[in-house]
């Protein structure tokens, strides 16, 4: 049995040429999320805005 993985952005089946996405559009949407701070890696803050120091 073959498991068809889905695109993490829209849920459509992945395509090999755009893996792990289904299209260039979804690949670009994911990149924009990263660039706009739409994703965050858990952990302590790297910069304290109130004190102004790292």
Residue frames as a rotation matrix with the C-alpha (Angstrom) as fourth column:
UNK 1
0.583 0.812 0.000 0.00
0.812 -0.583 0.000 0.00
0.000 0.000 -1.000 0.00
UNK 2
-0.483 -0.733 0.478 1.41
0.741 -0.634 -0.224 3.37
0.467 0.246 0.849 -1.03
UNK 3
0.173 0.486 -0.857 0.82
0.829 -0.542 -0.141 6.34
-0.532 -0.686 -0.497 1.23
UNK 4
0.034 -0.090 0.995 0.16
0.743 -0.664 -0.086 9.56
0.669 0.742 0.044 -0.68
UNK 5
-0.404 -0.242 -0.882 1.49
0.820 -0.523 -0.232 12.47
-0.405 -0.817 0.410 1.32
UNK 6
0.581 0.731 0.358 -0.27
0.808 -0.570 -0.149 15.79
0.095 0.376 -0.922 1.13
UNK 7
-0.190 -0.551 0.812 1.00
0.415 -0.795 -0.443 19.29
0.890 0.253 0.380 0.53
UNK 8
-0.485 -0.042 -0.874 1.50
0.874 -0.059 -0.482 21.02
-0.032 -0.997 0.065 3.93
UNK 9
-0.970 0.109 -0.218 -0.02
-0.106 -0.994 -0.026 24.26
-0.220 -0.002 0.976 2.59
UNK 10
-0.420 0.851 -0.315 -3.21
-0.901 -0.348 0.260 23.22
0.112 0.393 0.913 0.77
UNK 11
-0.115 0.362 0.925 -3.60
-0.558 0.747 -0.362 19.48
-0.822 -0.558 0.116 1.39
UNK 12
0.767 0.313 -0.560 -3.50
-0.641 0.351 -0.683 18.37
-0.018 0.883 0.470 -2.25
UNK 13
0.838 -0.492 0.237 -1.28
0.459 0.869 0.184 15.41
-0.297 -0.045 0.954 -3.23
UNK 14
0.258 -0.853 -0.454 2.42
-0.264 -0.514 0.816 16.27
-0.929 -0.091 -0.357 -3.45
UNK 15
0.994 -0.095 -0.052 4.25
-0.029 0.228 -0.973 16.37
0.105 0.969 0.223 -6.77
UNK 16
0.552 -0.832 -0.060 7.80
0.802 0.510 0.311 15.11
-0.228 -0.220 0.948 -7.05
UNK 17
-0.069 -0.632 0.772 9.10
0.781 -0.516 -0.353 18.20
0.621 0.578 0.529 -8.88
UNK 18
0.035 0.145 0.989 7.81
-0.312 -0.938 0.149 20.49
0.949 -0.314 0.012 -6.08
UNK 19
0.396 0.177 -0.901 8.29
0.594 0.699 0.398 18.19
0.700 -0.693 0.172 -3.08
UNK 20
-0.869 0.492 -0.056 7.09
0.449 0.735 -0.508 18.51
-0.209 -0.466 -0.860 -0.36
UNK 21
-0.408 0.731 -0.547 4.54
-0.369 -0.680 -0.634 20.82
-0.835 -0.057 0.547 -2.00
UNK 22
0.188 0.575 0.796 2.07
0.588 0.584 -0.560 20.31
-0.787 0.573 -0.228 -4.84
UNK 23
0.641 0.083 0.763 3.02
0.718 -0.416 -0.558 23.37
0.271 0.906 -0.326 -6.88
UNK 24
-0.491 -0.807 0.329 5.28
0.673 -0.591 -0.445 26.38
0.554 0.003 0.833 -7.18
UNK 25
0.028 0.598 0.801 2.45
-0.206 -0.780 0.590 28.49
0.978 -0.182 0.101 -5.79
UNK 26
0.924 0.322 -0.206 2.34
0.101 0.316 0.944 26.54
0.369 -0.892 0.259 -2.51
UNK 27
0.173 -0.945 -0.278 6.14
0.964 0.221 -0.151 26.56
0.204 -0.242 0.949 -2.32
UNK 28
-0.525 -0.347 0.777 6.10
0.332 -0.924 -0.188 30.36
0.784 0.159 0.600 -2.66
UNK 29
0.463 0.762 0.453 3.30
-0.245 -0.381 0.891 30.75
0.852 -0.523 0.010 -0.10
UNK 30
0.786 -0.238 -0.570 5.35
0.595 0.540 0.595 28.78
0.167 -0.807 0.567 2.42
UNK 31
-0.286 -0.947 0.150 8.42
0.886 -0.321 -0.336 30.96
0.366 0.037 0.930 1.77
UNK 32
-0.229 0.285 0.931 6.35
-0.064 -0.959 0.278 34.12
0.971 0.004 0.238 2.34
UNK 33
0.836 0.536 -0.123 5.15
0.050 0.149 0.988 32.73
0.547 -0.831 0.097 5.68
UNK 34
0.343 -0.801 -0.490 8.76
0.939 0.308 0.153 32.23
0.028 -0.513 0.858 6.77
UNK 35
-0.536 -0.628 0.564 9.79
0.661 -0.728 -0.183 35.71
0.526 0.275 0.805 5.61
UNK 36
-0.085 0.607 0.790 6.80
-0.277 -0.776 0.566 37.37
0.957 -0.171 0.234 7.35
UNK 37
-0.852 -0.330 0.406 7.53
-0.478 0.176 -0.861 35.57
0.213 -0.927 -0.308 10.66
UNK 38
0.172 0.975 -0.142 4.46
-0.859 0.219 0.463 33.38
0.482 0.042 0.875 10.21
UNK 39
0.613 -0.082 -0.786 6.36
0.270 0.956 0.111 30.44
0.743 -0.280 0.608 11.68
UNK 40
0.360 -0.530 0.768 8.21
-0.863 -0.502 0.058 30.36
0.354 -0.684 -0.638 14.97
UNK 41
-0.062 -0.476 -0.877 10.65
0.121 0.869 -0.480 27.90
0.991 -0.136 0.004 16.49
UNK 42
0.873 0.478 -0.095 9.87
0.140 -0.058 0.988 27.25
0.466 -0.877 -0.118 20.17
UNK 43
-0.059 -0.897 -0.437 12.36
0.900 0.142 -0.413 28.54
0.433 -0.418 0.799 22.69
UNK 44
0.126 0.058 -0.990 13.25
0.734 -0.677 0.054 31.54
-0.668 -0.733 -0.128 24.81
UNK 45
0.969 0.244 0.032 13.09
0.208 -0.742 -0.638 34.96
-0.132 0.625 -0.770 23.15
UNK 46
0.195 -0.943 0.269 16.32
0.957 0.123 -0.263 35.95
0.215 0.309 0.927 21.41
UNK 47
-0.729 -0.393 0.561 15.77
0.335 -0.919 -0.209 39.66
0.597 0.036 0.801 22.07
UNK 48
-0.148 0.654 -0.742 14.07
0.956 -0.098 -0.278 41.41
-0.254 -0.750 -0.611 24.97
UNK 49
-0.045 0.186 0.981 12.39
0.696 -0.699 0.165 44.49
0.716 0.691 -0.098 23.48
UNK 50
0.897 0.442 -0.007 11.74
0.301 -0.598 0.743 46.16
0.324 -0.669 -0.669 26.84
UNK 51
0.626 -0.724 -0.288 15.37
0.278 -0.138 0.951 46.07
-0.728 -0.676 0.115 27.97
UNK 52
0.868 -0.228 -0.441 16.81
-0.491 -0.516 -0.701 46.51
-0.067 0.826 -0.560 24.49
UNK 53
-0.213 -0.977 -0.008 19.43
-0.966 0.209 0.150 43.80
-0.144 0.039 -0.989 24.85
UNK 54
0.148 0.192 -0.970 19.91
-0.574 0.815 0.074 40.24
0.805 0.546 0.230 23.82
